[in-house]
């Protein structure tokens, strides 16, 4: 006994995710846990970031001044807004002991609207 084939929809189903560019994750690394804590806390205290996460130590391999280096480092991920990003970057560069600290930013292209609103609220100067 044959069955009728299931009809195929001609129009593909597309789910669009809104692209959000007002909030970002900015990252740096440092080779001392106490300094990582100071960089994380200082950015939040100064409202340059709503929060900062410090990852467990990782091993970094990189080329520096024509040598291959290995270091134990802690990665700090800051959640902030594009409006505060330049100030955060300048603050990290001034506060960081490295000659050339890692500085990477990742735009948030989705996520909870309430969470993104909280990031904006916590990085806005009171007043």
N, C-alpha and C positions, 0 to 999 in steps of 0.2 A: 504494500500500500504506500503510495507516494504522498508526500505532504507538500503543501504549497510553500514556496520559498518566503522567507521573511522579507518584507519590503525594505529597500534601502533608501534612506533619506538622501535626497540630492544636495541639500544644504548642510555643510558641516556645522557642528555645534562649536562655537568659539566662546570661551569665557575670557573676558578682558579683566586684567588686573590693573588698577590705576597706578600710574607711575608717580611716585611721591619723591620730590627732590628737595623738600624743605628740611629733612632730617637726614643725618649721616652718622656713620660709625667711623671714628678716626682712631688709628692705632699707632702705637710706638712700642719699642722694646727697651729694656734696661737690664743690666747685669747684676742688680742688687735688689733684693726683695724689699728692704726698708725704703729705698729710693722709689721703688715702684709704688709702694703704699703712699708715699708723700706726693708723688705725681698724680695719683688717682684722687686722693682726698683734696689736694689743693685745687684741682680743676673743678671739683664739685663745690667746694667752699666758695670759690670765686664765681660760681654760676656759669662757668665756661662749658660745663657738661652737666646733664641731668644725673648721670650715673657713670661709673667707670668699673669695669670688671678687670681683674688681674687673673690671667691664666696661670696654671701650674707651670713650673719651670720647664723650659724646652731647650733643646740644643740647636744652636745656630751655627751654620757653616757659611763663611763669606770670604770674599777677597778684599783685603784692605792693604793698601800700600805695597802691592805686588806680592803679598803673602796670603796663603790660605789660613784663615783664623777659625777657631772653634770657641764658642762661648756658651755658658749657661745663662739664659735670659728669661725674663718674665715679660709677657705681652700685656699691655694695657689697652683695653678697648673703651673708648669714650662714646657715649650717645649724646649728640648735640645737634644744633641746628646750623643751617648754612649761614644764618645771620651771625652766629657766634664762632664759626669755624676759624676765621682768620685770627681772631683774638686768642683762641685756644692754641692754634699752631704757634703763634708768637710766644705765648706763655710757656709752652712745652719747650720750644727751642731755647728760651732764656733759662729755664729751670733744669734742663737736661745736661748731664755732664759730658755726653759724647760730642765729638767734633761734628759728626754728621748723624744725628739720630734718625732712625726710621720714622717716616711719616707717610701713612697711607690713609686715604679716605675712601669709604664705600658708601655710595648713595643708597638710601632705603627706597626700594621700588615697590613697596607694599607693606602690609602689616596693619596692626590695630590702629584705627584712627584715635581711639582714646589714649593709647600709649604714646603716639606721636604728639598728641595735644599735651600730655604730661611733660614730655621732653621740652616742648616749647615753653610751657609754663615755668618749669624749673630752671631754664636758662635765660629767663627774662628778668632784668633788674627790677626789684620792687620799687613801687613809687608811682 
